[in-house]
Amino acid sequence: MRSFETEVLVIGSGLAGLRAALEAARNRAAVMVVSKGSIGGACNSALAGGGFTMAAGTFTEEDHVAETLGAGKNLNDLPLVQELAAKGRDAARFLEAEGIDLSPQRTGYRVYDRKKWESGGTLGGSVLMGKMRQEVLANGRITVLPHFFVGKILSEEGRATGVAGIDAGGSPCVISCRAMVLAAGGGGGIYRRSDNHKGALGDGYAVALEAGLSLAHMEFVQFYPLGFAEPGLPQAIIYPPFPKEARILDNGGNDFLKKHHFSMTLPEFMISSRDRASLLIYQESRKGAVFLDYTRVPHEKWREYPLSLFPKGRFDFTRKPFRISPVAHFFMGGIPITPRGETAMKGLFAAGEVTAGVHGANRLGGNALTECLVFGARSGLSAVEYAGAAQRGRPSPGADAWLRSFRGGRGGKEKIAPLLRRIREIAWTCAGPVRNDEGMKKGLSLLEEVGKALGALEADPGADAIARKGAENSLIVLRAVLTSSLERKESVGAFQRDDRPR
């Protein structure tokens, strides 16, 4: 068994994790970043459009608070929202200091690369995470461990002391620390239709629950209404801005917006009625295919962002409409935190999508990346402050027991993959954009069957065991989503029940 020691351990290398690592290192702490995939690449931050909602120009902190609460239907944690808005300008200054180009928007900024923009544009999230990765790798106080799977948070007397996991070579490892930041991202990857990174299986939620922490608002999952659903095309969202010539069509070729009595253009519809859009497109797609028609878009616009990102080699978007469907996009729920990034466990801090409270019933567009910067920085600083007074943790007795569980009989990925696909299908069918009591109870029953099948499998150390644990984590997260959903007896924000529509 390998072992490591550090002052501050950061779990996750998305924007929240790397921002926490930089803040801790710049406050003279020794930092270690572990990531299930590559550093800065295997995360949803790299797939983001690069928009930040924050106070800028005529858009004030008060405006930011009001719009965030409006999107969240006032189920947000107000102190967290106020912290988000108050520290937005600091986040913008951080980006500028890192040499990241920012384009002013009505409600903040968008990241872009000048050279790539002139040649058709690129995703701002890719540009952002490339720069963040460079900064982290260049910092002498930060050590990185890519392809490290965290299986268990270790604690002693209610204090986080480290983690047990499996390294890139399949060897069991223990990492001891004085303070820890959990920034493991969300769980959109548990759905059959999702634009998330395929590894976003909610591992952070699962290890938090297993460590004795609570989760809140897990019923609130944001579904982005416009995702590619044409066979052969990637499961990705269709990024705004949308051309005014674009139309949504039903299976009979009828104008979707007129059919549902909306007297507005597609861009106006997507700005004002995104929740409604996901609901209606999902319901319509259960009757027949729904299409997006870009055939009226002028030829010259296809060289501009975001149309320049379309996979034109796989489909001729200029000649025929293409199928669309909502996709799981973002988890509003997670681990409750304070404005300092503190969790209910001493020495454990959290930031980013793995946390709850900022977004309430639905997330305001552009708040995800801002949240990562604001609470990534805050949790990194809090971890340093805590670590300064704490003793280095010692591996708990639970580490040995967990690591021994990886030694067993044969059980290959080929047996685990079908079970993970089954979990994703249950998520989409029973915990998708529209839910009801009967479907959610059925989903929990089906998960019991999957759980028994998983429990009957044994796995070797390394990749097979990691695949099994990933499926188990997905099952735990989906059970949390369904259990929370059954408790909410209303439709609100991103949570819609057709048996309780009001």
Secondary structure, DSSP 8 states (H G I E B T S, - for coil): -EEEE-SEEEE--SHHHHHHHHHHHHTT--EEEE-SSSTTTSSSGGGS--EEE--BTTB-HHHHHHHHHHHTTT-S-HHHHHHHHHTHHHHHHHHHHTT--EEEETTEEEE--HHHHHTT---HHHHHHHHHHHHHHH-TTEEEETT-EEEEEEEETTEEEEEEEE-TTS-EEEEE-SEEEE-----GGGSSSB-S-TT-S-HHHHHHHHTT---B-TT-EEEEEEEE-STTS-S-B--S---TT-EEE-TTS-BHHHHTT--S-HHHHHHH-HHHHHHHHHHHHTTS-EEEE-TTS-GGGGGSTTGGGS-TTT--TTTS-EEEEEEEEEE--BEE--TT-B-SSBTEEE-GGGEESSSTTS--TTHHHHHHHHHHHHHHHHHHHHHTTS------HHHHHHHHTT--S---HHHHHHHHHHHHHHHHHHSSSSB-HHHHHHHHHHHHHHHHHHHT----TTHHHHHHHHHHHHHHHHHHHHHHHHH--S-BTTB-BSSS--
